[in-house]
Amino acid sequence: MKEKTLEELWKEASRKKGRLKASLDLYWEWVNKEIELVDTNPPRSFAEFLLRPDYSLWYWVSTAFIVATVAIVTVTEAIPILLPLRYLLGTAYVLFFPGFLLVEALYPKEEELSPLERLALSIGLSLAIVPLIGLVLNYTPFGIRLWPVLYSLAVYMLAISFIASWRKYLYVRLYRGGS
């Protein structure tokens, strides 16, 4: 049996059922694993993987969030009106992102965990990772202060997000038909 593209399936279904009904039916078939979507042109290199937003948008959003948080914390010393934004970003920076990026590194396949499991693990692992980083900082000359904690978390998160993206690339290359 010849495999069809999503566009071909949608055109056939939309002639019979209409556009909206065809779109919803195809979506539910995908959710129920009745059809499988396969990328016909997977990335051939890690650089291409990182430059394709359909594969690495999470990586770039996470990196932008880390940089933005460090920038806001730095700027709020001079511009105190941004303090509420600092608290908001800082909360996610400490309580969610360290664990989220570790979960992405440990479970590169999206289907391994449900979104709720990813959220719960992200928060739980963050609550374990941040104190460990603080413990390590306690035994350095830097101590547990704002700047060492901020930069240590940034370095940790950037390193883990790079490892996670590498593992996701390997998964795509080995199991999804990339060369």
MOMOJO-V697325 format. One record per pair of residues at least 6 apart in sequence whose C-alpha atoms are under 8 Angstrom apart, sorted by sequence separation. I is the first residue (numbers start at 1). GAP is how many residues later the second one is. If there is no record, write none. Layout:
((I/GAP) (I/GAP))
This chain:
((13/6) (14/6) (29/6) (30/6) (43/6) (49/6) (50/6) (76/6) (107/6) (137/6) (138/6) (142/6) (172/6) (173/6) (14/7) (30/7) (49/7) (76/7) (137/7) (14/8) (10/9) (13/9) (14/9) (43/9) (72/10) (76/10) (134/10) (137/11) (10/12) (137/12) (10/13) (72/13) (73/13) (72/14) (103/15) (134/15) (10/16) (133/16) (69/17) (100/18) (103/18) (100/19) (103/19) (133/19) (69/20) (102/20) (133/20) (69/21) (100/21) (101/21) (99/22) (100/22) (99/23) (100/23) (102/23) (130/23) (69/24) (98/24) (99/24) (97/25) (99/25) (100/25) (96/26) (99/26) (100/26) (66/27) (96/27) (98/27) (99/27) (95/28) (98/28) (99/28) (97/29) (96/30) (99/30) (6/31) (95/31) (98/31) (94/32) (95/32) (98/32) (62/35) (94/36) (98/55) (105/55) (101/56) (105/56) (108/56) (104/57) (98/58) (102/58) (105/58) (106/58) (98/59) (101/59) (102/59) (105/59) (108/59) (109/59) (97/60) (101/60) (104/60) (105/60) (108/60) (102/62) (105/62) (109/62) (101/63) (105/63) (108/63) (70/80) (70/81) (70/84) (66/88) (66/91) (66/92) (63/95) (63/98) (62/99) (59/102) (59/103) (59/106) (56/109) (50/115) (46/120) (49/120) (46/123) (44/129) (42/130) (43/130) (42/131) (42/134) (44/134) (42/135) (43/135) (44/135) (42/136) (39/137) (41/137) (38/138))
